[in-house]
Amino acid sequence: MSGINSHTYPSPLLLGCAQCAKPAKVYTQQKAQGFCCSFCGTYNEYDGKRRLRQGGTFTKSPRATFKIGTVFHIDDADFVLINYLTKEETSYKTSWTEYKLFHPVEGCRTLSESDGHYNLLTASRFYNRSNLTREAIHPEKGKFQLYSRYKYTIRHAEGEFLSDISGKELPACDDYVNPPYILSYERTAHEAWWYEGEYVSHQTLKSWLKEPVVLPRWEGVAPTQPFAYSMARPQLVKLTALAIGLLILTQILLSSFVTKPKAVSSQSFTSADNSAEKTYISRPFEITTNHCATDFCISSNLDNTWLETDFTLVNETTGEQYYFSGVVEYYYGYEGGEAWSEGSRDATLTVENLSKGRYHYNVTTTADSTKPAGNLDVVVIENVSLMLNFWLAALCLLAFPFYIYFRRKNFERKQWSNSDYSPYDTN
């Protein structure tokens, strides 16, 4: 038995097919209830006196990935592939392949493949008394949701079997999922079995094999396929809340340690003429700290009109200039017996990262020629807090969890798209 520790495994029995007499290796020895001949496809089964007889014919699958006798090294134990079954669901005609892995001490595992996705299942003592509901509660793995209910027929088979596969009664099956886990319930009129399993990635599956293998390319999203970002929703919410809290604390600390906002200039500009465009020059003022943000608060006694302002701020020490502009507009009236208004007579323009020094500004105003503004008031306040930076940082922090949330929702919609019990509206 190539690749298997001879101290762990007994040598397989060699049995001749009842139809073609070709030899077949039976790894489970006397535990086997029958085998499918690899040459002629005859299903050989034991009668009551442990004599082989013909019990039907199964063809080999043209798409089987693993050969009978392949060794899988799982959890420090060597499991040998003793059979595979290709099953077909009776309603939607979807098919999948189940590979039975055997170890004389650890028992059996089932490697199930559908559309290139794999789950490793084992027999379970779990029992859900409310198995006809849409939920199953596992004591360790939490709440599972019903994904599918179906019956199946066997289309292809090869290898030896520990139970009869030629029975006429089709087992009824329920599959419950809680990615990456699955609970599967099979039952006939006389027997019932529970299996529990877990999604297996291609990388993990290949690590179990000693020889390289080409696995079928996976398609779609499997019912048990885990979302790429493994962080659970509660953890993501807590992490985001913690990050926002730290951001708020940082903003408070920075606001406490920097110099308080202070008005360094307050000037009013008026003109006797009614020209639409005017230019004013301010008196010099001092910016007392480096790298500070400064607000230019402008206001005008507007009366159903607008005023546009263009500033040139000049650092008299270095000659550096800053250009910025703003508009104030205010309209009001009565309509339908009710007063209305829109706009504002005030606006705030912010200049960031100013150096300490002596400044003045030139401001050019442009107004409606039919209703020129009468005045312009400008108050300069240094060391203002830039809340815009705070909101941008908060937006960036929130962008990631929202991205993950919507991506997860889209992933789960695809995951449940083939289920008759989807919690999502698939219409």
C-alpha positions in Angstrom: 0.0 0.0 0.0 2.1 2.9 -1.3 2.5 5.9 0.9 0.8 4.3 4.0 2.6 3.2 7.2 2.5 -0.6 7.3 2.4 -0.5 11.1 -0.9 1.4 11.0 -2.6 -0.3 8.1 -3.1 -4.0 7.5 -2.6 -5.2 3.9 -5.7 -4.9 1.8 -7.7 -7.9 0.8 -7.6 -8.9 -2.9 -11.1 -10.0 -4.0 -12.1 -11.1 -7.5 -15.1 -9.5 -9.2 -18.1 -11.8 -9.5 -18.6 -10.7 -13.1 -15.1 -10.3 -14.7 -12.9 -12.0 -12.0 -10.5 -9.0 -12.1 -8.9 -8.3 -8.6 -9.9 -5.4 -6.4 -8.2 -4.1 -3.3 -10.4 -3.9 -0.3 -8.7 -1.7 2.4 -11.4 -2.1 5.0 -11.2 -5.9 4.8 -14.2 -7.5 6.6 -15.9 -4.2 7.2 -16.7 -3.8 3.6 -20.3 -4.5 2.5 -19.4 -4.5 -1.2 -17.3 -3.0 -3.9 -17.5 -1.6 -7.4 -15.2 -3.3 -9.9 -12.8 -0.7 -11.5 -12.8 -2.7 -14.7 -16.4 -3.6 -15.5 -18.4 -1.5 -13.0 -20.2 -4.4 -11.4 -21.3 -3.7 -7.9 -20.3 -6.8 -5.8 -22.2 -7.2 -2.6 -22.1 -9.9 0.2 -25.1 -12.1 0.8 -26.1 -13.3 4.2 -23.3 -16.0 4.1 -20.6 -13.4 3.1 -20.5 -14.6 -0.5 -20.1 -12.1 -3.2 -22.9 -11.7 -5.8 -23.7 -9.1 -8.4 -25.9 -6.3 -7.2 -26.1 -3.9 -10.2 -23.7 -1.8 -12.3 -22.2 1.6 -11.7 -20.0 3.5 -14.2 -16.9 5.4 -13.1 -17.0 9.1 -13.1 -15.1 10.8 -15.9 -14.4 13.8 -13.6 -13.1 12.1 -10.4 -10.1 14.1 -9.2 -8.6 11.4 -6.9 -7.8 7.8 -7.5 -8.8 5.0 -5.2 -5.9 4.4 -2.8 -4.8 8.0 -2.6 -3.4 8.9 0.8 -4.5 12.1 2.7 -2.4 13.1 5.7 -4.9 14.8 8.0 -4.3 15.7 11.7 -1.2 13.4 11.8 -3.1 10.4 10.5 -3.0 8.8 7.0 -6.4 8.3 5.5 -6.8 6.2 2.4 -9.4 6.9 -0.3 -11.6 3.8 -0.4 -14.4 5.0 -2.7 -16.2 7.9 -4.3 -19.8 8.5 -5.2 -21.2 11.0 -7.6 -24.7 12.0 -6.4 -27.4 13.9 -8.2 -30.2 15.9 -6.6 -33.5 14.7 -7.8 -35.3 18.1 -8.3 -32.7 20.5 -9.7 -30.3 17.8 -11.1 -27.3 19.3 -9.5 -24.5 16.9 -8.9 -21.5 16.6 -6.5 -18.9 14.0 -5.6 -18.2 12.5 -2.2 -14.8 10.8 -1.5 -14.7 8.4 1.4 -11.4 8.4 3.4 -10.7 5.6 5.8 -8.3 5.1 8.8 -8.5 1.9 10.9 -8.5 3.8 14.2 -9.8 7.3 13.4 -12.7 6.0 11.3 -14.0 7.6 8.1 -14.1 11.2 6.8 -16.0 12.3 3.7 -14.5 14.9 1.4 -17.3 16.4 -0.5 -16.7 18.4 -3.7 -19.2 20.6 -5.6 -18.2 23.2 -8.2 -14.6 23.0 -7.1 -15.4 23.7 -3.5 -14.6 21.2 -0.7 -16.0 20.3 2.7 -14.5 17.6 5.0 -17.3 15.9 7.0 -17.3 13.3 9.8 -20.1 11.5 11.6 -21.6 13.4 14.5 -23.5 12.7 17.6 -25.3 16.0 17.2 -29.1 15.6 17.2 -31.6 18.3 16.5 -35.0 17.4 17.7 -36.6 20.2 15.7 -35.0 19.0 12.5 -38.0 20.1 10.4 -37.4 23.8 11.3 -35.1 26.2 9.5 -32.6 26.4 12.3 -30.2 24.0 14.2 -28.4 25.0 17.3 -25.0 23.4 17.7 -23.6 23.5 21.3 -20.2 24.6 20.2 -20.6 26.2 16.7 -23.7 28.2 17.2 -26.7 28.7 15.1 -27.0 27.0 11.7 -29.5 28.0 9.0 -31.3 25.6 6.7 -29.8 25.8 3.2 -31.4 22.9 1.3 -33.7 19.9 1.5 -33.4 17.2 -1.1 -33.2 13.6 -2.2 -30.5 12.2 -4.4 -29.6 9.3 -6.6 -26.2 7.8 -7.3 -24.9 8.3 -10.8 -21.3 7.1 -10.6 -19.4 4.9 -8.1 -16.0 3.2 -7.6 -14.2 1.5 -4.7 -15.4 -0.4 -1.6 -18.3 0.6 0.6 -19.1 0.1 4.2 -22.9 0.2 3.6 -25.2 -0.9 0.8 -25.4 1.6 -2.0 -27.9 -0.4 -4.1 -30.9 0.3 -1.9 -34.1 1.5 -3.6 -35.1 4.0 -0.9 -33.8 7.5 -1.5 -32.6 9.2 1.7 -34.0 12.6 2.6 -31.4 15.2 3.4 -31.2 18.5 5.2 -28.1 20.7 5.0 -27.6 23.5 7.6 -24.8 26.0 7.2 -22.9 28.4 9.5 -19.9 29.3 7.4 -17.3 27.7 7.4 -19.3 24.9 9.0 -22.0 22.6 7.8 -24.4 20.2 9.5 -25.9 17.5 7.2 -28.9 15.3 8.2 -29.7 12.1 6.2 -32.6 9.8 7.0 -34.6 6.9 5.7 -37.6 5.1 7.1 -35.3 3.1 9.4 -32.1 5.1 9.9 -30.9 8.6 10.5 -27.4 10.1 10.4 -25.9 13.5 11.3 -22.6 14.7 9.8 -20.7 17.9 10.6 -18.0 19.4 8.5 -16.0 22.4 7.6 -15.0 24.2 4.4 -11.5 23.2 3.1 -9.5 25.6 0.9 -7.5 24.3 -2.1 -4.3 25.2 -0.3 -5.2 23.1 2.7 -6.3 20.2 0.6 -3.1 20.1 -1.4 -1.1 20.1 1.9 -2.7 16.8 2.8 -1.4 15.1 -0.3 2.1 13.8 -1.0 1.7 14.0 -4.8 0.8 17.2 -6.7 -2.8 17.3 -8.0 -4.8 19.6 -10.3 -8.0 20.5 -8.5 -11.1 21.6 -10.4 -11.5 25.4 -10.6 -14.1 26.6 -8.2 -17.1 28.4 -9.4 -19.5 30.8 -7.6 -19.7 31.0 -3.8 -20.1 27.8 -1.8 -22.7 27.6 1.0 -19.9 27.1 3.6 -17.3 29.3 2.0 -16.0 31.8 4.6 -15.9 35.5 3.8 -12.4 36.7 2.8 -12.2 39.1 5.8 -12.5 36.8 8.8 -13.3 39.5 11.3 -16.8 39.0 12.7 -19.4 41.8 12.6 -19.3 42.4 16.4 -15.5 42.7 16.4 -15.6 45.1 13.4 -18.1 47.3 15.1 -16.1 47.3 18.4 -12.8 48.1 16.5 -14.5 50.9 14.6 -16.0 52.4 17.7 -12.6 52.2 19.5 -10.9 54.0 16.5 -13.6 56.8 16.5 -13.2 57.1 20.3 -9.5 57.5 20.0 -9.9 60.1 17.2 -12.3 62.1 19.4 -9.9 61.9 22.3 -7.0 63.0 20.1 -9.1 66.0 18.8 -9.9 67.0 22.4 -6.3 66.7 23.5 -5.0 68.7 20.6 -7.6 71.4 21.2 -6.6 71.6 24.8 -2.8 71.9 24.2 -2.8 74.4 21.3 -3.2 78.1 21.8 -6.8 79.2 22.1 -8.4 81.0 19.1 -7.8 84.8 19.2 -9.0 87.7 17.1 -6.0 89.5 15.7 -7.8 91.9 13.3 -11.2 93.4 13.0 -11.9 95.9 10.2 -14.9 97.4 8.4 -14.7 98.6 4.8 -17.2 101.1 3.2 -17.3 103.1 0.1 -19.2 106.2 -0.9 -19.5 105.2 -4.6 -21.9 102.7 -5.9 -19.5 100.9 -8.2 -19.9 97.1 -8.5 -16.2 96.4 -7.9 -14.1 97.8 -5.1 -10.6 97.1 -3.6 -9.6 97.6 0.0 -6.3 97.2 1.8 -6.3 96.2 5.5 -4.2 97.5 8.3 -1.2 95.2 9.3 -1.8 92.5 11.9 0.3 89.9 13.6 0.0 86.1 13.4 1.6 85.0 16.7 2.1 81.2 16.2 3.6 79.0 13.5 1.6 76.4 11.5 -1.8 77.8 12.6 -5.1 77.8 10.9 -6.8 81.2 10.6 -10.4 82.1 9.9 -11.4 85.2 7.9 -15.0 85.9 9.0 -16.7 88.1 6.5 -20.2 89.8 6.8 -22.1 92.4 4.9 -25.5 94.1 5.3 -27.0 92.5 2.2 -30.5 93.2 1.1 -31.7 90.7 -1.5 -28.3 90.6 -3.2 -24.9 89.0 -3.2 -21.2 89.9 -2.6 -18.1 88.1 -3.9 -14.8 88.6 -2.2 -11.3 87.8 -3.5 -8.5 88.0 -0.9 -4.7 88.3 -1.3 -3.1 87.7 2.1 0.5 89.0 2.2 3.2 88.0 4.6 5.2 91.3 4.9 8.2 89.5 6.3 8.7 86.9 3.6 6.6 88.3 0.8 4.6 85.0 0.6 1.1 85.4 -0.7 -2.1 83.4 -0.2 -5.1 83.6 -2.4 -8.7 82.7 -1.4 -12.2 83.8 -2.1 -15.8 83.6 -0.8 -19.3 84.6 -1.6 -22.1 85.8 0.7 -25.7 86.1 -0.5 -28.9 86.7 1.3 -32.5 86.8 -0.1 -35.8 87.1 1.6 -39.5 87.9 1.0 -43.1 86.8 1.4 -45.0 84.1 -0.5 -48.4 82.8 0.2 -48.6 84.9 3.3 -45.4 83.4 4.8 -42.0 84.9 5.1 -39.0 83.1 3.6 -35.3 83.6 3.4 -32.2 81.8 2.0 -28.5 82.3 2.2 -26.6 84.2 4.8 -25.0 87.6 5.3 -22.0 85.8 6.9 -19.3 83.4 5.7 -16.0 82.0 7.1 -12.9 81.4 5.0 -10.1 79.4 6.4 -6.4 79.6 5.6 -4.2 76.8 6.9 -0.5 76.5 8.0 0.3 80.2 8.3 3.7 81.1 9.7 4.3 83.6 12.5 4.8 87.1 11.2 3.3 90.5 10.1 0.5 90.3 7.5 -2.0 92.5 5.6 -4.6 91.6 3.0 -6.0 93.1 -0.1 -9.7 92.3 -0.8 -11.6 93.0 -4.0 -15.3 92.9 -3.8 -17.7 92.3 -6.7 -21.5 93.0 -6.3 -24.7 93.3 -8.2 -24.4 96.6 -10.0 -28.1 97.3 -9.4 -27.8 96.6 -5.7 -24.3 97.1 -4.5 -23.4 96.1 -0.9 -22.9 99.0 1.4 -20.1 97.5 3.7 -17.8 94.6 4.3 -16.7 93.5 7.8 -13.7 91.2 8.2 -12.6 89.6 11.5 -9.3 87.6 11.5 -9.1 84.8 14.1 -5.9 82.8 14.5 -5.4 79.3 16.0 -8.8 78.0 15.0 -9.6 74.2 15.2 -9.8 72.5 11.9 -12.9 70.3 12.3 -12.7 69.5 8.6 -9.7 67.4 9.3 -11.5 65.6 12.1 -14.5 64.8 9.8 -12.3 63.6 7.0 -10.4 61.3 9.4 -13.7 60.0 10.8 -15.0 59.4 7.2 -11.8 57.5 6.4 -12.2 55.3 9.5 -15.9 54.6 8.6 -15.2 53.9 5.0 -13.5 50.6 5.7 -16.2 49.0 7.9 -18.9 50.2 5.4 -16.9 48.7 2.5 -16.6 45.4 4.4 -20.3 45.5 5.3 -21.5 45.9 1.8 -19.0 43.5 0.3 -20.0 40.9 2.9 -23.7 41.4 2.1 -23.0 41.0 -1.6 -21.0 37.9 -0.9 -23.8 36.4 1.3 -26.4 37.1 -1.4 -24.4 35.1 -3.9 -23.8 32.4 -1.3 -27.6 32.0 -0.8 -28.6 32.5 -4.4 -29.1 28.7 -5.0 -31.0 28.1 -1.8 -34.8 27.8 -1.5 -34.5 29.1 2.1 -32.5 32.3 1.4 -32.9 35.1 4.0 -32.4 37.5 1.1 -35.0 38.6 -1.5 -33.9 36.9 -4.7 -36.7 38.1 -6.9 
